[in-house]
């Protein structure tokens, strides 16, 4: 029962950190830590140069969210997602807003349409994968903490996080291939 409540509390902290970050980033108009937000987020298409960069960002950002969320026994996950939220709200949502405002339905520019699809792919696929990876990393950190303290753990509990991580990474690779394909046609 306690682990279930703790898991729900982790989700609440991670999602709450991202939502507060989006609000701060959107209304302040910038991201607070550009370098750290790029470790957990994908830049807009205007900042990418080569066709393989979306594949790299889409596949490595969930992995970095998983690894960095384990810092301080899971305490870094809400902070990382807060910084990702400032990047998403200050950069990505403003870019999406600018590209959607340029649409005129009799004359749809292909560049703006592909750019909007790329940004929607980031927000609808990469973001949930990063949230899931942060939750897995924080849960794994709490599992390690219980093991260090000598508390009893269920058999096989530690390996369930790793099997979910492999599924998460394979999904992020597929999303990265799709994003690279979209970016290559811009």
N, C-alpha and C positions, 0 to 999 in steps of 0.2 A: 504494500500500500504506500509506503513512504517513497519508494523508487518511482511509482507512478505520479505521485504529487510532485516530486522533484523533476521528473521529465516534463511535466506540464509547465512547471515554473520556469524551466530552461527555455521552452518554446516561447513563453510569454516575455521573458527578458530579451531573447534574441530578436523576436519580431518587434517588440517595443523599441529596442535600440535602433533597428532599421527605420521604423516609422518616424521616430523623433529625429533621426538623422536626415531623412527625406524632407521633413518640414523645415529643419534648420537650413539645409542646403538650398532648398527651393526659394525660401523667403530671404535668405542672406545672399543668394546668388553665386555661391562658390562652394568648393569643397574645402574642408578644414585642413586636411592633411593629404595632399595630392599623392605623395609617394606611397603612403600606407594604404590609401584607398585604391591605388592601382594594383597593389598586391592582392586585393580581394575583389576588384571590379574590372570591367571591360571598358576601355575608352570608346568614345564615339567614332564613327567611320572617318571623320575629318582628321583625327589624330593618328590613324593607321596608315602605313605606307605600302606594305607588301601583302600579297594574298594569303600568306601563311600565318600572319600575326593573329587573326581571329581564332584560328585553330589553337594556337599557343595560349592565348588568353582564356578561351572557353574551357580548355582542358586543365589549365594550371590554377585558375582561380578557385574552383572547389577544393582542390588539393591544398592550396595555401590556407583556405578557410578552415579546413579540417586540422591542419598542423598548427596553425596559429591559435586556434580556439582551445587547444590543449594547454596553452600557457596559463600559469597561475591557477592550475586545477579547474579550468573551464571559465575562469573569471574574465578572460580576455575576449570571449565570444561576443558579449553585448557591445563592448567597445569597438571591436572590429566591424561589426555590422552597423554600428552608429556611423563610423567613418565611411563605410560603403554607402550608407544612406545619404550622407552629405554629397558624395560623388554622384549618386543616382539622381538626387533631387536637383543639385546645382548644375550638373553638366548634361546628363542623359535626358532627363525630362524636359529641360529647356531646349535641347537639340531636337527632340521629338516634337515639341510644340512649334518650333521654328519650321521644321520640314512639313508638318501638317498644315500650318497656316499658309504655306506656299502652294497648296493644292487648288487647282481650279478644275472642275470636273469635265468640262469639254476638252481641256488640254492638260493631261496628266504627264508631267515630266518623269521619265523613267528613273532618273538619278534620285529624285526626291522620294519616289515610291520605294525603291530598293533601300535607300537610307532609312526610311521609316520602318520597313520590314526588319532591317538589321537591328534597329533600336528596340523594336518590339520583341525580337528574338532574345535580346539581352535581358529585358525585363520579365519576359514570360517563361524563359527556360533557364538561363544562367542564374538568375537571382534565386529561384526556388532551389536549384541545386546547391548554391552557396549557403542558403539558409539551412538546408538539410545537412550539409557537410559541417557547418558550425555546430549544429545540434549533436551530430555524431561525435565530433571532436570534444565537445564539452562533456558528453555522456561518458566517453572513453576516459577523460581526465578524472571524472568522479569515480569511475570504476578503479582506476589506478590508485586513487587516494584511499579507497576502501581497502584495497589490497595492501597498501603500505601501512595502514593503521591496524592491519591484522583482523579486520572484520570478515565475517563469512560472506561469500559470494556464491551465486548459483553456478552450477557446472555449465560451461559453454557460454557464459555471459560475455566474456571478453572477445570471443571469436565472432559473435554476431555483428559487432561493429565493423569488423574488417570485411566481412562478406557484403555488408551494405555499402562499404566504401568502394569495393570493386564494381558494384552495380552503378554507383554514382559516377565513378570515373568513366565507365563505358558510355553512359548516357551523355556525359559532358563531351566526350570525343565525337559522338554522333552530332551533337549540337554544334561543335566546333567545325566539323566538316560542312555542315549546312551553312554556317555563318561564313566560312571561307568561300564557299560557292557563291553566296550572295555578294560578298565583298569583291570577288573576282569579276563580277559582271557590272560593277558600279563604274 
